[in-house]
Amino acid sequence: MNRKEIKESAKSKIKGNLWKLLWPSLAIGALSGMVSSLLSPKATVDITTGAVTYANASFGNSVILIVFGLVLGIAMIAYKKYVLNFVRTGKCEFNDIINCIKEKWLNIIVAEFLVGIIVAVASIVIIPGIILAFAYTMVTYIVVDTDLSAVDSMKKSREMMKGYKWDYFVFCLSFIGWALLIPLTFGLILIWLEPYMAVAETIYYERLKAK
C-alpha cells in the first residue's frame, strides 16, 4: 500500500469538509457525555460520619446506561458508513448513520462480541492476540458496507488482511506524530485530526478491498 498517497488523498478530501465529517461524531460524543452525567452514580461523603452515599445509583439507571452505551457504540461504528459514502461520492447524510443502525445493528453487535472474545482469549499469549486484532481490523467496515453476516465478515477481514497486517500496523504508527500534538494543542488539533484519520483509514479499506 502507498501510505503516503493514501494520506495525501485523505488530506485533499477533508479540505473544506471538516465540519461535515466532524459534527456527527461530536453529536454522538456530546449525547454520551450528557446521559452519563445525568445517570451515573454520584458519590457524596458525610464529613461527620465518613459515610459514602450514591445518588442515581439505581438498577434502572444502570440498565439505561448500559443500553444507551450499546446504542452509541453501534452509532460510532455506523459512522463508518457515513465516511464511506463521503469518500466514494463526496456526499453524506446523517440518515446514512440512522439507516445503517436500523439495518446492521445485530450484525454489528455479533461481530464486535465475537471479535472481542477471540482477541481477548488469544491475548493471553499476547502475540496471537495482536495478530488477530489486526486480522479483524476491517470487520466493522465489511459489516456496514456489505450484506455479509458477522461470521462471514470476520472471514472476509482475515482474507483481506492476509499479507497486510504489518503494512497496516506501520500505517497506524504513521499517525503517532499527530497524536503527540493533542496535549500540546489542548486537544484542538482533534478538530482536524479525527476526520483526517477517519478518511485515511476508510481509503485504506477501499484500496485493500479493490485488491
Secondary structure, DSSP 8 states (H G I E B T S, - for coil): --HHHHHHHHHHHHTT-HHHHHHHHHHHHHHHHHHHHHHS-EEEE-TTT--EEEET--HHHHHHHHHHHHHHHHHHHHHHHHHHHHHHHS---HHHHHHHHHHHHHHHHHHHHHHHHHHHHHGGGSHHHHHHHHHTTTHHHHHHHSS--HHHHHHHHHHHHTTTHHHHHHHHHTTHHHHHHHHHTTTTTHHHHHHHHHHHHHHHHHHHHH-
